[in-house]
Amino acid sequence: MDNDTQPTVGRRAFRFGGSQVNADNDQWSWKITPLYVSGSGAVTYVVPIGSFFTGPISWIGFIGDDDANASTNITFSDIRIYQE
């Protein structure tokens, strides 16, 4: 989540799955628990974004990072963004 198309240092991302552990993950994202386990089928996540940060957001990106063998396959569906 960002206000421009340039990567931003600081926590503006949510991590839903994966096994990579390094300083970049800690710097860039919050882990949403429980993390998704590959092969688990459809899962519903509700993320109260305002509990993590506030302010304007112009861009939302979805990332599938697979440094190991470039075989990641991710489906996002029924995404709802709303303000309470």
ABEGO torsion letter per residue (X at the ends): XBABABBBBEBABBBABEABBBAAAAAABBBBOBBBBBGAEBBBBBBBAAAABBEBBABBBBBBBBAAAGABBBBBBGBBBBBX
